[in-house]
Amino acid sequence: MNGESDVFRLGRNIVLFPVVHGSGDSAVEVRRLMLNQRFDCLAVPLPPSFQGDVEQAVEGLPRISVVLQRQPQTDFTDSDSDEPSQTASYVPIDPCQPVISAIRIAMQERISRAFIDIESDDYLPRSAVLPDPWALKRVSPERFAAAVLPSLRRPEAESDWAQLRWMAGRLQQLSQQYSKVLCLCSLPDWPWLRAAFAEGLHDLQQPDWSETQPQTFAVASRSMIFMLGELPYITGMYEQARAELDDDENLSIDGVKSLLLEARDAYRKEFGTRARRITPSLMSRTLKYARNLSLLERRFAPDLYTLVIASKQTAGDQFAVHVAETARKYPWGQADSQPTIRFGVDRVMLPDGTALRPLNRLPGVPITWRSCQLNTRPDLRTKFQWQRSWNPYGQCSWPPEDESIERFRTHVKDVALDLIGNDLARTEKFSASMKDGLDIRETLRNWHTGDLYVRVFPPARGRIDCVIMLFDSPADPRQYPWRITWHAEHQDESTLSLFATNFLSEMVGPGIAVSRYGGAMFLFPPRPVRDIWHDPQFNFADTLEERLLAAALHYSREKHVALLSHAPPGAGWRRLAARYRKKIVHVPLAKFGAETIEKLRIFHVLNGQEVRSYAAHFIRRP
């Protein structure tokens, strides 16, 4: 808004500007108004008793704090209830609060400040369901306020009108003392404050109150999300843009993209090679999912719940956990000299352990807290306890992962059989049947004769009972210290020899660990074999892969052995196969999707079959 608007003009020299408390977009509009017009007084919708502490706390920004004032305890509170019996009103020193942003600018520009709200011991916040303030990016504040006007309900309580008339009377006094006054008010109060001002002069008689002095507290970083109007991460981006003189016009949306990118980096750092690939395409689907959920809830910008749900549905629980943790990050800590309080859902805990019910003096749009089921990771102390209680003589696999890897083994075997059949393919001149398809190359080669040639793929001869999967070759023995041979529990499982990462370094539950395949050998139908990692007849092998291959060639009863790997077997491996009178059928790993392979490489180790009864509750897919 570049010029003065008649919509917000009140009296001869007052601009009554309605704001949505707790909105960074609304704070940007307030800043634009104060920089485009000259004011010599800022009327703040807070009681005078808060002025000194609030202004002192504003000077401490970007450190977040609250100015809290206890209200007298009533005699009829239910002592048996779990809810706090005493209430306290507070002012959040939040840089995304339009009122706090205006105070900050006024202090920097040496503009007088007047706190004009009435003092009261029984403050009750008034809030209303309002449109998303992001609409201010597309419509003017005048149009935004006019569109909301028909939905605003007239206050019914006499105490509400007493407060409005008190503020109107203070504005009339300020109008006579200053040449131009800017007054900020909550959007639901805007038309009724104008109506109270139009009634004329009011007798300003301050009602009796307890004169309790406010206190300033720092806010615990992990509880800021219950107090700030925007997400702590978004609030931090507004402050960073202010410090670096960057553009912050679209941070309410661009900040969401930055949040997801930072969460992706943290997710990759934790899971490393086990992490799911968060591609730009997947990120785009996550943003589209969040947008659609926001529109269903009649909002333009997503809230934390929407972001977490969108991340969970598109990229899994663990990425959603990192999104939630990143959203709670605020780069500036609290001052060491201030006592710290912790906020929760409709609760605040003072440093002495007293629980109070907080009432926000700058209430924004009503917030509904919803639960979201996520499989979170344990802390380090819990992991250490699980490691100490591990029984090294009782290990087994998790059946759902057994079924997945067995299905994949069957698929690799079928692909290998098809490759054997391709080697036996021949070309025939077309006579009565197209057989297995037209041979374009041979037909073009004999184009001058006018004959057609077709391909014939005879059925593959023989079977494959051994499949080798080398996911990481050449494999570093230090990276894959765990080597074991597992025998089948039933006839639908293979005899499995593998080398993998140390599962004890990644505990996910009591008696539940996670590991990652480096390579594996599958014998099906299952049969008893000696542990290939301790069998001296394979000591000639120099690498983990060569030992696995030698064991496969030794124990296979068929002529062909399937090998799944990135690169085809070299001359040395083929000579080794010839020594056992076998042939290696190479199946390129590139035939399968990288994300599918990464999912299959991750498997869980359980400390006994009894753990299977509750393993599903702890097993987390990246």
SEBA-871108 format. One record per residue (C-alpha): residue in three letters; x, z, y. Coordinates in steps of 0.5 Angstrom, whole numbers, plus 500, padded with zeros to 3 digits. Each point is the difference from the previous one (the first is absolute). Layout:
<sites>
ALAXZY
...
</sites>
This chain:
<sites>
MET500500500
ASN504497506
GLY495502506
GLU495506501
SER494499496
ASP493502503
VAL498502493
PHE504506500
ARG500502507
LEU497507502
GLY498502507
ARG504497505
ASN507501497
ILE500502493
VAL501496494
LEU497503494
PHE503497494
PRO498501493
VAL505500494
VAL499501493
HIS505506498
GLY505499495
SER501493501
GLY506496502
ASP496494502
SER496504505
ALA507504502
VAL503493502
GLU494498504
VAL501507504
ARG507498501
ARG498493503
LEU495503504
MET505505503
LEU505495501
ASN496495503
GLN496505505
ARG503505505
PHE497507499
ASP502507503
CYS496504495
LEU499500493
ALA493504498
VAL502503492
PRO494502496
LEU503506498
PRO499507502
PRO505503506
SER503505495
PHE503495496
GLN503496506
GLY507504500
ASP501500492
VAL498493499
GLU504497506
GLN506504497
ALA499497493
VAL499493503
GLU507501503
GLY502501492
LEU498493498
PRO501496495
ARG500507496
ILE493501498
SER497507502
VAL493503501
VAL498505505
LEU495505497
GLN495505502
ARG497505496
GLN492501501
PRO497507499
GLN498502493
THR493500499
ASP497506496
PHE495496496
THR505496496
ASP500500493
SER506504497
ASP499497493
SER501493502
ASP506496498
GLU500497507
PRO504503506
SER495505504
GLN504499507
THR500494504
ALA505497505
SER500494504
TYR506496501
VAL503495504
PRO504495496
ILE506498504
ASP500493497
PRO503494503
CYS494495498
GLN495505503
PRO498496506
VAL499507504
ILE507502498
SER503493502
ALA496501507
ILE503507501
ARG507497498
ILE500494505
ALA497505506
MET506505499
GLN505494500
GLU497497506
ARG499506504
ILE492500500
SER496506500
ARG496503494
ALA494504500
PHE497502494
ILE493500501
ASP496503494
ILE496506499
GLU504506497
SER496503494
ASP500504494
ASP496496496
TYR502493500
LEU497495496
PRO503493500
ARG495494501
SER502494496
ALA496493498
VAL501494496
LEU503495504
PRO503493499
ASP507499498
PRO504500507
TRP504494497
ALA494496503
LEU504502507
LYS505494498
ARG494495501
VAL495503505
SER501504506
PRO499507501
GLU494499504
ARG496495495
PHE503505494
ALA496506504
ALA494496501
ALA499498493
VAL501507498
LEU495503505
PRO493499496
SER503504494
LEU502506504
ARG495506499
ARG498504506
PRO503508499
GLU494505498
ALA504506501
GLU500504506
SER507502500
ASP502492499
TRP497499507
ALA503506503
GLN506497498
LEU499493503
ARG497503506
TRP506505501
MET505494499
ALA495496505
GLY501505505
ARG508500500
LEU500493501
GLN496500506
GLN505505503
LEU506496498
SER496494503
GLN501504507
GLN507502499
TYR503493497
SER500493502
LYS499497493
VAL499504494
LEU500498493
CYS496504495
LEU500499492
CYS495502496
SER497499493
LEU496493499
PRO494504497
ASP500505507
TRP501494504
PRO493498502
TRP498507501
LEU505503504
ARG498494505
ALA493503499
ALA503507502
PHE504497506
ALA494496503
GLU496507500
GLY504502506
LEU504506502
HIS500506494
ASP501507501
LEU507501496
GLN499507497
GLN505501495
PRO497504494
ASP503506497
TRP505499494
SER505504497
GLU506497504
THR504499493
GLN507496502
PRO502494496
GLN506500496
THR504494498
PHE502498493
ALA504495497
VAL497496494
ALA503500493
SER502493499
ARG496499493
SER493502503
MET501496507
ILE495495496
PHE494505501
MET501501507
LEU503493503
GLY495495502
GLU504494497
LEU504500494
PRO506504501
TYR504494499
ILE496496505
THR501505505
GLY508500499
MET500492501
TYR496501507
GLU505505502
GLN506496498
ALA497494503
ARG500504507
ALA507503499
GLU502493499
LEU496496505
ASP497496495
ASP493497499
ASP495505497
GLU493496502
ASN499498492
LEU503506497
SER494503497
ILE500493495
ASP507498500
GLY502508499
VAL496499493
LYS505494498
SER506504502
LEU497506496
LEU499496494
LEU507496500
GLU504507501
ALA495503494
ARG503494496
ASP507501502
ALA499508497
TYR497497494
ARG505496498
LYS505505502
GLU497505495
PHE499495494
GLY505495501
THR500495495
ARG494503497
ALA496499506
ARG494495500
ARG502494504
ILE496501507
THR500492502
PRO498498507
SER494497496
LEU498507497
MET501503507
SER495495503
ARG495502495
THR501507501
LEU499499508
LYS494496498
TYR497505496
ALA501505505
ARG496496505
ASN494499496
LEU500507498
SER500502508
LEU495494501
LEU495503495
GLU501507504
ARG499497506
ARG507501503
PHE505495502
ALA506504498
PRO501503494
ASP501508499
LEU504503495
TYR495500494
THR499493501
LEU508498500
VAL501505494
ILE494496496
ALA502493502
SER507502498
LYS498503493
GLN496494498
THR505495502
ALA507503498
GLY498506496
ASP500508501
GLN508501502
PHE500495505
ALA493503503
VAL504507500
HIS505497504
VAL495497505
ALA497507500
GLU507504501
THR502495505
ALA494500504
ARG501508501
LYS507499503
TYR502501507
PRO507499503
TRP500506504
GLY500507498
GLN498507503
ALA504504505
ASP503506496
SER498505506
GLN493499498
PRO496503495
THR497495495
ILE493500498
ARG497495494
PHE493496500
GLY496499495
VAL493497499
ASP496504505
ARG505506499
VAL506502504
MET505505497
LEU504504506
PRO507503499
ASP498507498
GLY495497494
THR494500504
ALA495495499
LEU496497505
ARG494494501
PRO503496505
LEU496496505
ASN503494504
ARG499500507
LEU501493500
PRO496498494
GLY500492498
VAL496497495
PRO497504494
ILE505500494
THR498500493
TRP505503495
ARG500496494
SER504501493
CYS504495497
GLN502500493
LEU508499499
ASN505501495
THR505504504
ARG507501498
PRO503507498
ASP505504505
LEU507501498
ARG499507497
THR495498496
LYS504494497
PHE506505498
GLN495505497
TRP497494495
GLN507497499
ARG502507498
SER495501495
TRP501493497
ASN500500492
PRO506495498
TYR497500493
GLY493498501
GLN499493504
CYS495495499
SER497494504
TRP493499504
PRO495496496
PRO498496506
GLU507497501
ASP501499493
GLU494495500
SER502497506
ILE507498498
GLU498498493
ARG495495503
PHE506498504
ARG504499493
THR495496497
HIS500496506
VAL507499500
LYS500498493
ASP495495500
VAL504497506
ALA506499496
LEU496497494
ASP497495505
LEU507498502
ILE502499493
GLY495496499
ASN502496506
ASP507499497
LEU496496494
ALA496496505
ARG500492499
THR497494503
GLU495495496
LYS497493502
PHE493501502
SER495498494
ALA494504500
SER501507503
MET503503506
LYS503505496
ASP503505505
GLY500496506
LEU503494503
ASP507499500
ILE501497507
ARG508499500
GLU500496493
THR494496503
LEU503498506
ARG506499496
ASN496495496
TRP496497505
HIS502493499
THR497500493
GLY493503502
ASP500506495
LEU498507501
TYR504506497
VAL498507499
ARG503506498
VAL499504494
PHE502508500
PRO500502492
PRO499507499
ALA505505500
ARG504501494
GLY502507498
ARG498507504
ILE504505505
ASP500507498
CYS505502505
VAL500500508
ILE505502504
MET499501508
LEU505501505
PHE498501506
ASP506502504
SER506496497
PRO506501501
ALA498508499
ASP504505503
PRO501506495
ARG500505505
GLN493498503
TYR497500493
PRO503506496
TRP494501496
ARG500497493
ILE496501495
THR496497494
TRP493502499
HIS496499493
ALA493497500
GLU494505500
HIS495495497
GLN500493497
ASP498497507
GLU507502503
SER507498500
THR506503498
LEU503501507
SER508500502
LEU501501507
PHE505502506
ALA497502506
THR501505506
ASN500507499
PHE493503500
LEU502507502
SER502498507
GLU492498501
MET495505498
VAL493499502
GLY497505496
PRO500506496
GLY504497494
ILE499493503
ALA506496502
VAL501492502
SER505495498
ARG501493501
TYR502495495
GLY507497500
GLY499496494
ALA496501493
MET500497493
PHE493500496
LEU499499493
PHE493498497
PRO498502495
PRO503507501
ARG505502495
PRO505506500
VAL507498503
ARG506504501
ASP501502508
ILE504494502
TRP503504506
HIS504504494
ASP501495495
PRO507499499
GLN499493497
PHE498498507
ASN506503504
PHE503493501
ALA495499505
ASP503500507
THR494501504
LEU493503500
GLU497493499
GLU505498495
ARG498506496
LEU493499500
LEU501493498
ALA504501494
ALA495505498
ALA494495501
LEU504495496
HIS502505494
TYR493503499
SER496493501
ARG497497494
GLU498494503
LYS505494502
HIS498500508
VAL501506505
ALA496500506
LEU504502506
LEU497501507
SER505500506
HIS502497506
ALA506495498
PRO500497493
PRO505503495
GLY507498501
ALA505497494
GLY502506498
TRP493503498
ARG498493497
ARG507501496
LEU497507498
ALA493497498
ALA504495496
ARG504506496
TYR493503498
ARG497493498
LYS495501506
LYS498496506
ILE498503507
VAL494497503
HIS501501508
VAL494502504
PRO501500507
LEU498506504
ALA498495506
LYS494498496
PHE497507501
GLY498503507
ALA505505503
GLU495505502
THR497500492
ILE507501498
GLU501505505
LYS494504497
LEU502499493
ARG507503501
ILE497507502
PHE498504495
HIS499507499
VAL503505495
LEU496506498
ASN503507497
GLY496500494
GLN493497497
GLU496505503
VAL502498507
ARG496494499
SER493504501
TYR502501508
ALA505495501
ALA495495504
HIS499505505
PHE508500502
ILE502493499
ARG501496506
ARG500493500
PRO505498506
</sites>
